Amino acid sequence: MADNTPKVFLDTNILIDYLLFRGDEALAAEYLFDSSLNGMIDIHIAAHSLTNIYYILRKEYSVAERNQIILNLCALCEVQPVSGGNIEKAITAGLATDVEDALQIQCAVDSNCEFFVTRDSELFAECPVRTVLPHELIRELSL
């Protein structure tokens, strides 16, 4: 039997919104995580997002808290590995001028995700995966 659960890739900015409770998008990201726990979507993230998050959260959370956050994200999400091969593909595809953005896109492609959730409007035009804002995805999938 085929699994029809939508595969959703979360950009690092969405994860940071959620973890730092930034604005309405944080509430939307929380809703996406709840939807994942309820089996309505599968959330995918890039491995390098975890190291970026760990560093960014250093002012807000202790080492122990950051470690637990990373472990929780690993438990809640499918983590797409970063390899030399997908770094090369990300750079040569020319889908973003920023290597980190290009690698996010490549990880979403490698994960066969149907949606790329981000607030980075520059990625909307170049990303081969359908790019949406968190609240747009919630509305579209009737989560």
C-alpha positions in Angstrom: 0.0 0.0 0.0 1.4 3.4 -1.0 1.8 6.1 1.7 0.1 9.2 0.5 1.2 11.3 3.5 2.5 14.6 2.1 6.3 15.1 2.5 7.0 18.6 3.8 10.5 20.1 3.9 11.0 22.9 6.6 13.6 25.5 5.9 15.8 26.5 8.8 14.0 29.8 9.2 10.8 28.1 10.0 12.4 25.9 12.6 14.0 29.0 14.2 10.7 30.8 14.2 9.1 27.9 16.0 11.9 27.5 18.6 12.2 31.2 19.3 8.5 31.8 19.2 8.8 34.5 16.5 5.5 35.8 15.3 2.5 34.2 13.7 4.7 31.9 11.7 5.8 30.2 15.0 2.2 29.3 15.6 1.9 28.0 12.1 5.1 25.9 12.5 3.7 24.5 15.7 0.6 23.5 13.9 2.7 21.7 11.3 4.5 19.8 14.0 1.2 18.9 15.6 0.0 17.7 12.2 3.1 15.6 11.8 2.5 13.9 15.2 -1.1 13.2 14.1 0.3 11.5 10.9 -1.1 14.1 8.5 2.3 15.1 7.1 5.9 13.9 7.2 8.4 16.6 8.1 11.8 16.6 6.6 14.8 18.8 7.5 18.4 19.1 6.5 21.1 17.9 8.8 23.0 21.2 8.6 19.9 23.0 9.9 20.5 21.2 13.2 24.0 22.6 13.6 22.8 26.1 12.5 20.0 25.9 15.1 22.3 24.8 17.8 24.5 27.8 17.2 21.7 30.3 16.8 20.0 29.2 20.0 23.1 29.6 22.2 22.0 32.9 23.7 18.5 31.7 24.6 19.2 28.1 25.8 21.8 26.2 27.8 23.9 23.4 26.2 21.7 20.8 27.8 18.5 22.5 26.5 20.0 22.8 23.0 21.0 19.2 23.0 17.4 18.2 23.9 16.0 20.5 21.2 18.2 18.8 18.6 17.3 15.3 19.9 13.6 16.3 19.8 13.9 17.5 16.2 15.6 14.3 15.2 12.7 12.3 16.7 10.0 14.4 15.0 11.6 14.9 11.6 13.2 12.9 8.9 16.7 14.3 8.8 18.2 14.5 5.3 22.0 13.9 5.4 24.4 16.3 3.9 27.1 14.8 1.7 29.8 16.0 -0.6 27.6 14.8 -3.5 24.6 16.8 -2.6 26.7 19.8 -1.8 28.1 19.6 -5.3 24.7 19.2 -6.8 23.4 22.1 -4.8 26.2 24.4 -6.0 26.1 23.3 -9.7 22.3 23.4 -9.9 22.5 27.2 -9.6 19.2 27.4 -7.8 20.4 29.9 -5.2 23.3 32.3 -4.8 23.7 31.3 -1.2 25.2 27.9 -0.6 23.1 27.3 2.5 19.9 28.0 0.6 21.1 25.9 -2.3 21.7 23.0 0.1 18.3 23.4 1.7 16.7 23.1 -1.8 18.9 20.1 -2.7 17.9 18.3 0.5 14.3 18.9 -0.2 14.7 17.5 -3.7 16.7 14.5 -2.4 13.9 13.9 0.1 11.3 13.8 -2.7 9.3 16.4 -0.8 6.2 17.9 -2.3 6.4 21.1 -0.4 9.2 23.4 0.7 8.1 25.6 3.6 10.0 28.8 4.0 9.7 32.6 4.6 12.6 33.3 2.2 10.7 34.7 -0.8 13.9 34.6 -2.9 13.7 30.8 -2.9 10.1 30.8 -4.3 11.2 31.5 -7.9 14.1 29.0 -8.2 13.1 26.1 -6.0 11.9 23.0 -8.0 9.9 21.9 -5.0 6.6 23.8 -4.5 7.5 26.6 -2.1 4.9 27.8 0.3 4.5 29.8 3.5 3.5 27.8 6.6 0.0 29.2 6.8 -0.5 28.5 3.1 0.4 24.9 3.5 -2.0 24.5 6.5 -4.8 26.0 4.4 -4.0 24.0 1.3 -3.8 20.6 3.0 -6.7 21.4 5.4 -4.6 20.6 8.4 
